[in-house]
Amino acid sequence: MSEVVKFTVDGAEIEAKKGSLLIDSLLDRDIHIPHFCYHQALGKDGNCRMCMVEIEGQKRPQIACDTPVKEGMIVRTKGEKIEKVRREILELELINHPIDCPTCDQAGECKLQDYYMESGFYHSRIEVEQKVTARKRIELGSNVMLDQERCVLCTRCVRFCSDITKTNELGVINRADHSVIGTFPGRPLSNPYAMNVVDLCPVGALTSQDFRFKQRVWFLDSFDAICNGCARGCNIRVDHRKEKYKDDQIFRFKPRVNKEVNGWFICDEGRLSYKNEAENRFEKTLMDGKEALLDNAITKSFKVLTQKDKIVFILDPNLSIEEMQNAKNLASILNADVTGYAPQYIDESFGDDFLRKSDKCANRAAYKELEIDENEENFKKLIEEANTLVILGNNYFDKHLESLDNKKVISFFSHNFETISKSAVAIPVASFYEKSGTYINFEGIKQKVISKIRKDSPKETITSIIEHIKTMIDKGNL
């Protein structure tokens, strides 16, 4: 077990493991320390010098990213002397930096902009006849755009490609104040995690072509969620906005730090999956293929489910634990069977040894906790014997529509699938990010999502419809 030492930061005593980096102790406790090149996932580099602190007994300021903590050390992150040092370093960064904050897509999220405003100096002491310029709007690949003249050469992006993905597409080209970031000849930025360099960039040098100029970040609202692209359950931030006279719209996903699940990163496919929310939505309730009122559809569902037929509930592994449990409860009341068979989510080509899992659904692990069977043989036997199928988001039958012939089908989907065409009752429901719920990832970690999406006409959730049907059954004394 590592030895724990005590030391003082700005007059407050804190504890940390002996030999650990000072900057980690500060960041983990939300103690503000300016920095460009350091990132907890990438380790120390020591090239920006912005994280200077005063340490009692040292002749000159030290960089926190390369200072191990020691027993009794006294650290100051504030004060006239150390802030003067930081201003001088920042002033050097700004000599050739373009003054284009109003048109930069990073405005509002730029660390250079934040530190400049904190520093309190608004007039440069250095006059240059002409700034050193570099190329702008370079398409690196994988939806990443580079503006070289905005770069502060923190090299986070370079280290990500060399140390994390080990694909080595990026490097530092040229020397001195002509140094820029770029790709090697014939090597575009192309790996499944490439867009993480946009999050790593502390300034506006690397931006997302997908998000670029779509929204100003100060107009966006956010809530914490998980990615439903695979069984990893990566933690994300959902950035959305409800404009006047429009429905709430998701504009991007960004990774959220969870060291137990995904660390600091997400894959590009998961990042761009926000588009699936708005595309191909199932909007109108249908009865026998014709548009109907929701109340009438629920009433017909009640009548079908109370005819004493052989009923099977087919659950989807993207449902929340709460939805699965409610479906099981209704099935128990109706003496119906429950299955969670869903092989369509398995994609062996998708998984890797970093974050991506071959099981491309969010909550299959909940089947074990709730004792939901997903055996193929049992599933086929149940379908063959059943008269009525209740399909909750599971699109397995899209490629097996013939299995639905001569069956009474009640389906609940948030998006359009072929199964809807075979449904006697098809009810549109809230999508993954429009509802709140609990999910279990492949390692057994439970994660709660509380949606903050606001719709003018919000969709019913599967849980609310099930509760409605259960109430009708109770009133019917069944």
C-alpha positions as CSV (number, residue, x, y, z in Angstrom):
1,M,0.0,0.0,0.0
2,S,1.4,3.4,-1.0
3,E,2.5,5.8,1.7
4,V,0.1,8.8,2.2
5,V,1.7,12.2,2.8
6,K,0.2,15.5,4.0
7,F,1.0,18.8,2.5
8,T,-0.5,22.3,2.2
9,V,-2.0,24.0,-0.9
10,D,-3.0,27.7,-0.5
11,G,-3.2,27.2,3.3
12,A,-5.4,24.1,3.2
13,E,-4.0,20.7,4.2
14,I,-4.5,17.8,1.8
15,E,-3.4,14.2,1.5
16,A,-2.0,12.2,-1.4
17,K,0.1,9.2,-2.2
18,K,3.8,9.9,-1.8
19,G,5.4,10.5,-5.2
20,S,2.2,11.2,-7.1
21,L,2.1,14.3,-9.3
22,L,1.1,17.5,-7.6
23,I,-1.1,18.5,-10.5
24,D,-3.2,15.4,-10.1
25,S,-3.8,16.3,-6.5
26,L,-5.0,19.7,-7.5
27,L,-7.2,18.6,-10.4
28,D,-8.8,15.8,-8.4
29,R,-9.8,18.4,-5.8
30,D,-11.0,21.0,-8.3
31,I,-8.2,23.3,-7.3
32,H,-7.8,25.6,-10.4
33,I,-4.4,25.3,-12.0
34,P,-3.9,26.6,-15.6
35,H,-2.5,24.0,-17.9
36,F,-2.4,23.2,-21.6
37,C,-0.1,20.2,-22.2
38,Y,-1.0,18.0,-19.2
39,H,-3.8,15.6,-19.3
40,Q,-4.5,12.8,-16.8
41,A,-4.9,10.2,-19.5
42,L,-1.7,11.2,-21.3
43,G,0.7,12.0,-18.5
44,K,3.2,14.7,-18.1
45,D,5.0,16.5,-21.0
46,G,6.1,19.7,-19.4
47,N,6.2,21.8,-22.6
48,C,3.6,24.6,-21.9
49,R,4.9,25.7,-18.4
50,M,1.5,27.1,-17.6
51,C,1.0,25.0,-14.4
52,M,3.7,26.9,-12.5
53,V,3.3,27.0,-8.7
54,E,5.4,28.4,-5.8
55,I,6.9,25.8,-3.5
56,E,8.3,27.1,-0.2
57,G,12.1,26.5,-0.1
58,Q,12.5,26.4,-3.9
59,K,14.4,29.3,-5.6
60,R,12.1,29.5,-8.6
61,P,8.5,28.4,-9.6
62,Q,8.0,24.7,-10.4
63,I,5.7,23.1,-12.9
64,A,3.0,21.1,-11.0
65,C,2.8,18.4,-13.8
66,D,6.4,17.3,-13.0
67,T,6.5,17.8,-9.2
68,P,6.0,14.8,-7.0
69,V,4.2,15.5,-3.7
70,K,6.3,15.3,-0.5
71,E,5.5,15.3,3.2
72,G,5.1,18.8,4.6
73,M,5.6,20.7,1.3
74,I,3.9,24.1,1.2
75,V,2.4,25.0,-2.2
76,R,0.9,28.3,-3.4
77,T,-1.1,28.4,-6.7
78,K,-2.1,32.0,-6.2
79,G,-0.2,35.2,-5.5
80,E,1.2,38.2,-7.4
81,K,4.6,36.5,-8.1
82,I,3.3,33.3,-9.6
83,E,0.5,35.0,-11.5
84,K,3.1,37.3,-13.1
85,V,5.0,34.3,-14.3
86,R,1.9,32.8,-15.8
87,R,1.0,36.0,-17.5
88,E,4.4,36.2,-19.1
89,I,4.1,32.6,-20.4
90,L,0.6,33.3,-21.7
91,E,1.9,36.5,-23.4
92,L,4.3,34.4,-25.4
93,E,1.5,32.1,-26.5
94,L,-0.5,35.0,-27.8
95,I,2.2,36.7,-29.9
96,N,1.3,34.8,-33.1
97,H,-2.2,33.6,-32.1
98,P,-5.0,35.0,-34.3
99,I,-7.5,37.2,-32.7
100,D,-10.5,35.5,-34.1
101,C,-12.5,34.5,-31.0
102,P,-15.8,35.8,-32.4
103,T,-15.6,33.4,-35.4
104,C,-13.8,30.5,-33.7
105,D,-15.9,27.5,-33.1
106,Q,-14.1,26.8,-29.8
107,A,-15.2,30.1,-28.2
108,G,-16.8,29.5,-24.9
109,E,-14.8,26.3,-24.4
110,C,-11.3,27.6,-25.1
111,K,-8.7,27.4,-22.3
112,L,-6.5,30.1,-23.9
113,Q,-9.5,32.4,-23.9
114,D,-10.3,31.6,-20.3
115,Y,-6.7,32.1,-19.1
116,Y,-6.4,35.3,-21.0
117,M,-9.6,36.7,-19.4
118,E,-8.3,35.6,-15.9
119,S,-4.9,37.1,-16.4
120,G,-6.2,40.7,-16.6
121,F,-3.9,42.0,-19.3
122,Y,-5.6,43.2,-22.4
123,H,-2.7,45.1,-24.1
124,S,0.3,43.3,-25.5
125,R,3.8,44.6,-24.7
126,I,5.1,43.0,-27.8
127,E,4.6,44.7,-31.2
128,V,5.2,42.5,-34.3
129,E,5.0,43.8,-37.8
130,Q,3.5,40.6,-39.1
131,K,2.4,37.5,-37.2
132,V,3.6,34.1,-38.2
133,T,0.7,32.5,-40.0
134,A,-0.1,28.9,-40.8
135,R,-2.6,26.9,-42.8
136,K,-6.3,27.0,-41.9
137,R,-9.2,24.6,-42.5
138,I,-7.2,21.5,-43.1
139,E,-9.3,18.3,-43.2
140,L,-7.3,15.7,-41.3
141,G,-9.8,12.9,-41.7
142,S,-12.4,11.3,-39.4
143,N,-14.4,14.5,-39.1
144,V,-11.5,16.5,-37.7
145,M,-10.6,20.0,-39.0
146,L,-7.3,21.6,-38.2
147,D,-6.5,25.4,-38.0
148,Q,-2.7,25.3,-37.5
149,E,-2.3,29.0,-36.5
150,R,-4.5,28.5,-33.4
151,C,-2.4,25.7,-32.1
152,V,-0.5,26.1,-28.8
153,L,1.6,23.0,-29.5
154,C,0.5,21.2,-26.3
155,T,1.0,18.0,-28.3
156,R,-2.0,16.3,-26.6
157,C,-3.3,15.1,-30.0
158,V,0.1,13.7,-31.0
159,R,0.5,11.8,-27.7
160,F,-3.1,10.5,-28.0
161,C,-2.3,8.9,-31.4
162,S,1.1,7.6,-30.2
163,D,0.3,6.4,-26.7
164,I,-3.5,5.6,-26.7
165,T,-4.5,4.4,-30.2
166,K,-0.8,3.7,-31.2
167,T,-1.7,4.7,-34.8
168,N,0.8,7.6,-35.0
169,E,-0.9,9.7,-37.6
170,L,0.0,13.1,-36.1
171,G,3.3,14.8,-35.5
172,V,5.0,18.2,-35.0
173,I,6.3,19.6,-38.3
174,N,9.0,22.3,-38.7
175,R,10.9,24.2,-36.0
176,A,10.7,27.2,-33.6
177,D,7.8,29.5,-34.1
178,H,7.0,27.8,-37.5
179,S,6.2,24.5,-35.7
180,V,2.8,23.1,-36.5
181,I,0.8,20.0,-36.0
182,G,0.1,17.9,-39.1
183,T,-0.4,14.4,-40.5
184,F,2.4,12.4,-42.1
185,P,2.3,12.1,-45.9
186,G,-0.3,9.6,-47.0
187,R,-1.4,9.1,-43.4
188,P,-4.8,10.8,-42.8
189,L,-6.2,10.7,-39.3
190,S,-8.0,7.4,-39.4
191,N,-8.8,5.3,-36.3
192,P,-12.0,4.4,-34.5
193,Y,-11.2,7.0,-31.7
194,A,-9.9,9.9,-33.8
195,M,-12.4,12.5,-32.8
196,N,-11.2,12.4,-29.2
197,V,-8.4,14.8,-30.3
198,V,-11.1,17.5,-30.6
199,D,-11.9,17.1,-26.9
200,L,-8.2,17.0,-26.0
201,C,-7.4,20.2,-27.8
202,P,-7.5,23.0,-25.3
203,V,-7.9,25.7,-27.9
204,G,-9.6,26.0,-31.3
205,A,-7.0,24.3,-33.4
206,L,-8.8,21.0,-33.7
207,T,-12.6,21.1,-34.2
208,S,-15.3,18.7,-35.2
209,Q,-16.6,19.0,-38.8
210,D,-19.8,17.4,-37.5
211,F,-20.4,20.1,-34.9
212,R,-18.5,23.0,-36.4
213,F,-20.6,26.2,-36.6
214,K,-23.9,24.3,-35.8
215,Q,-24.4,26.0,-32.4
216,R,-22.7,28.3,-29.9
217,V,-21.9,26.3,-26.8
218,W,-23.4,28.9,-24.4
219,F,-26.9,28.2,-25.9
220,L,-26.6,24.5,-25.2
221,D,-28.0,22.6,-22.2
222,S,-26.4,19.4,-21.0
223,F,-27.2,16.3,-19.0
224,D,-25.2,13.2,-18.1
225,A,-26.0,9.9,-19.8
226,I,-24.4,6.8,-21.2
227,C,-23.8,5.7,-24.8
228,N,-26.1,2.9,-25.9
229,G,-23.8,1.9,-28.7
230,C,-22.3,-1.1,-27.0
231,A,-22.2,-3.0,-23.7
232,R,-19.4,-0.8,-22.4
233,G,-21.9,1.9,-21.4
234,C,-19.4,4.8,-21.9
235,N,-20.3,7.9,-19.9
236,I,-21.2,10.9,-22.0
237,R,-22.5,14.4,-21.8
238,V,-25.5,15.1,-24.0
239,D,-25.5,18.7,-25.4
240,H,-29.0,19.7,-26.6
241,R,-31.1,22.8,-27.2
242,K,-34.7,23.6,-27.6
243,E,-35.1,26.5,-30.0
244,K,-38.2,28.5,-30.2
245,Y,-41.1,26.7,-32.0
246,K,-38.9,23.6,-32.4
247,D,-38.5,20.3,-30.6
248,D,-35.5,19.8,-28.3
249,Q,-32.6,18.6,-30.5
250,I,-29.4,16.8,-29.6
251,F,-26.3,18.5,-31.2
252,R,-23.5,16.3,-29.9
253,F,-22.2,13.7,-27.5
254,K,-19.0,14.4,-25.6
255,P,-17.1,11.9,-23.3
256,R,-17.5,12.3,-19.6
257,V,-14.8,11.0,-17.3
258,N,-15.5,7.8,-15.5
259,K,-12.2,6.0,-14.7
260,E,-14.1,2.7,-13.9
261,V,-15.9,2.5,-17.3
262,N,-14.5,4.5,-20.2
263,G,-11.8,6.7,-18.7
264,W,-11.7,9.9,-20.7
265,F,-12.7,8.7,-24.1
266,I,-15.4,7.3,-26.4
267,C,-15.3,5.8,-29.9
268,D,-16.3,7.9,-32.9
269,E,-19.3,5.6,-33.8
270,G,-20.7,6.2,-30.3
271,R,-20.0,9.9,-30.5
272,L,-21.9,10.3,-33.8
273,S,-24.8,8.0,-32.7
274,Y,-26.7,11.1,-31.5
275,K,-28.0,11.4,-35.1
276,N,-29.9,8.2,-34.7
277,E,-32.2,9.9,-32.2
278,A,-33.8,12.2,-34.7
279,E,-33.7,10.0,-37.8
280,N,-36.4,7.6,-38.9
281,R,-38.6,8.2,-35.9
282,F,-41.9,6.4,-35.5
283,E,-44.3,9.2,-34.8
284,K,-48.0,8.1,-35.1
285,T,-49.9,5.4,-33.3
286,L,-51.2,2.7,-35.7
287,M,-54.0,0.1,-35.5
288,D,-54.1,-2.4,-38.3
289,G,-51.9,-0.1,-40.3
290,K,-54.1,3.0,-39.9
291,E,-53.5,6.1,-37.8
292,A,-55.3,5.9,-34.5
293,L,-55.6,7.7,-31.1
294,L,-53.2,6.5,-28.4
295,D,-56.1,5.8,-26.0
296,N,-57.9,3.7,-28.5
297,A,-54.7,1.7,-29.2
298,I,-54.1,1.1,-25.4
299,T,-57.8,0.0,-25.1
300,K,-57.3,-2.5,-28.0
301,S,-54.1,-3.7,-26.5
302,F,-55.9,-4.4,-23.2
303,K,-58.6,-6.4,-25.1
304,V,-56.1,-8.4,-27.0
305,L,-54.0,-9.2,-23.9
306,T,-57.1,-10.3,-21.9
307,Q,-58.3,-12.9,-24.3
308,K,-56.5,-15.8,-22.5
309,D,-54.3,-16.4,-25.5
310,K,-50.8,-17.8,-25.3
311,I,-48.8,-14.5,-24.9
312,V,-45.0,-13.9,-25.2
313,F,-43.3,-10.7,-24.3
314,I,-40.1,-10.1,-26.4
315,L,-37.8,-7.6,-24.6
316,D,-35.0,-5.6,-26.1
317,P,-31.5,-5.4,-24.4
318,N,-31.6,-1.6,-24.7
319,L,-34.5,-1.3,-22.4
320,S,-33.8,0.1,-18.9
321,I,-34.0,-2.2,-15.9
322,E,-37.2,-0.4,-14.9
323,E,-38.9,-1.1,-18.2
324,M,-37.8,-4.8,-18.1
325,Q,-39.1,-5.2,-14.6
326,N,-42.5,-3.5,-15.4
327,A,-42.8,-5.8,-18.5
328,K,-42.1,-8.8,-16.4
329,N,-44.7,-7.7,-13.8
330,L,-47.4,-7.3,-16.5
331,A,-46.4,-10.7,-18.1
332,S,-46.8,-12.3,-14.7
333,I,-50.3,-10.9,-14.3
334,L,-51.2,-12.3,-17.7
335,N,-49.5,-15.6,-17.2
336,A,-47.4,-14.8,-20.2
337,D,-43.8,-15.9,-21.1
338,V,-40.9,-13.5,-21.4
339,T,-37.8,-13.7,-23.6
340,G,-34.9,-11.4,-24.3
341,Y,-33.5,-13.1,-27.4
342,A,-31.7,-10.5,-29.5
343,P,-28.7,-11.8,-31.5
344,Q,-28.9,-8.9,-34.0
345,Y,-26.8,-6.7,-31.7
346,I,-23.7,-9.0,-31.8
347,D,-21.1,-7.7,-34.2
348,E,-17.7,-9.5,-33.7
349,S,-16.0,-7.0,-36.1
350,F,-16.9,-4.0,-33.9
351,G,-15.2,-5.0,-30.7
352,D,-11.6,-4.2,-29.8
353,D,-9.2,-4.4,-26.9
354,F,-9.7,-0.7,-25.8
355,L,-13.4,0.4,-25.3
356,R,-15.6,-1.1,-28.0
357,K,-17.5,-4.3,-27.2
358,S,-18.9,-6.7,-29.8
359,D,-22.3,-6.6,-28.1
360,K,-23.8,-3.4,-29.5
361,C,-26.6,-2.9,-26.9
362,A,-26.6,-1.1,-23.5
363,N,-28.3,-3.4,-21.0
364,R,-28.0,-7.1,-21.8
365,A,-26.4,-7.6,-18.4
366,A,-29.7,-6.8,-16.8
367,Y,-31.1,-10.0,-18.2
368,K,-29.1,-12.0,-15.7
369,E,-30.1,-9.8,-12.8
370,L,-33.8,-10.0,-13.7
371,E,-33.6,-13.7,-14.8
372,I,-34.8,-13.0,-18.3
373,D,-34.1,-16.0,-20.7
374,E,-32.4,-15.3,-24.0
375,N,-31.9,-18.9,-25.2
376,E,-32.5,-19.3,-28.9
377,E,-34.1,-22.7,-28.7
378,N,-36.6,-21.6,-26.0
379,F,-37.3,-18.4,-28.0
380,K,-38.2,-20.3,-31.2
381,K,-40.4,-22.7,-29.2
382,L,-42.3,-19.8,-27.5
383,I,-42.8,-18.0,-30.8
384,E,-44.1,-21.1,-32.5
385,E,-46.6,-21.8,-29.7
386,A,-47.8,-18.2,-29.1
387,N,-50.9,-16.5,-30.4
388,T,-50.0,-13.0,-29.2
389,L,-46.6,-11.3,-29.2
390,V,-45.8,-8.1,-27.3
391,I,-42.6,-6.7,-28.8
392,L,-40.9,-4.1,-26.8
393,G,-38.3,-2.4,-29.0
394,N,-36.8,-5.6,-30.3
395,N,-36.3,-5.5,-34.0
396,Y,-35.2,-9.1,-34.4
397,F,-38.3,-9.8,-36.6
398,D,-37.3,-7.3,-39.2
399,K,-35.4,-10.1,-40.9
400,H,-37.9,-12.8,-39.9
401,L,-41.2,-11.2,-40.7
402,E,-42.7,-14.6,-41.8
403,S,-42.5,-15.6,-38.1
404,L,-45.2,-13.0,-37.4
405,D,-47.8,-14.5,-39.8
406,N,-51.0,-15.5,-38.1
407,K,-49.9,-13.8,-34.8
408,K,-51.6,-10.9,-33.0
409,V,-48.7,-8.4,-32.6
410,I,-48.6,-5.4,-30.2
411,S,-45.4,-3.5,-30.7
412,F,-43.7,-0.5,-29.0
413,F,-40.9,1.3,-31.0
414,S,-39.3,4.7,-30.9
415,H,-38.0,4.3,-34.5
416,N,-39.5,2.8,-37.7
417,F,-38.9,-0.9,-38.2
418,E,-40.4,-3.4,-40.6
419,T,-42.0,-5.2,-37.6
420,I,-44.5,-2.3,-37.3
421,S,-46.1,-3.3,-40.7
422,K,-47.1,-6.7,-39.1
423,S,-48.5,-5.2,-35.9
424,A,-52.2,-5.0,-35.1
425,V,-51.3,-2.2,-32.6
426,A,-48.1,-0.2,-32.9
427,I,-47.4,2.5,-30.4
428,P,-44.6,5.1,-30.7
429,V,-42.6,5.5,-27.5
430,A,-39.8,7.7,-26.1
431,S,-36.3,7.0,-27.4
432,F,-33.3,6.0,-25.3
433,Y,-32.3,9.6,-24.5
434,E,-35.8,10.9,-24.0
435,K,-36.4,8.7,-21.0
436,S,-34.8,8.1,-17.6
437,G,-33.6,4.7,-16.4
438,T,-30.9,2.4,-15.0
439,Y,-28.5,0.3,-17.1
440,I,-25.9,-2.4,-16.3
441,N,-22.8,-2.6,-18.4
442,F,-20.9,-5.8,-19.3
443,E,-18.8,-5.5,-16.1
444,G,-21.9,-5.3,-13.9
445,I,-21.6,-1.6,-13.2
446,K,-25.1,0.0,-12.7
447,Q,-25.5,3.5,-14.2
448,K,-28.5,5.8,-13.9
449,V,-29.6,8.2,-16.7
450,I,-31.9,11.1,-16.0
451,S,-33.1,12.6,-19.3
452,K,-33.6,16.4,-19.6
453,I,-34.9,16.4,-23.2
454,R,-37.9,18.7,-23.4
455,K,-40.5,18.0,-26.2
456,D,-43.6,20.0,-27.0
457,S,-45.4,16.7,-27.5
458,P,-43.5,14.2,-25.4
459,K,-43.7,10.5,-26.2
460,E,-45.2,8.0,-23.8
461,T,-42.7,5.7,-22.2
462,I,-43.1,1.9,-22.3
463,T,-43.4,2.0,-18.5
464,S,-46.2,4.5,-18.5
465,I,-48.2,2.5,-21.1
466,I,-47.7,-0.7,-19.2
467,E,-48.9,1.0,-16.0
468,H,-52.0,2.2,-17.9
469,I,-52.7,-1.4,-19.1
470,K,-52.2,-2.8,-15.6
471,T,-54.7,-0.2,-14.2
472,M,-57.2,-1.3,-16.8
473,I,-56.7,-4.9,-15.8
474,D,-57.1,-4.1,-12.1
475,K,-60.4,-2.3,-12.8
476,G,-61.5,-5.3,-14.9
477,N,-60.9,-7.6,-11.8
478,L,-58.8,-10.0,-13.8
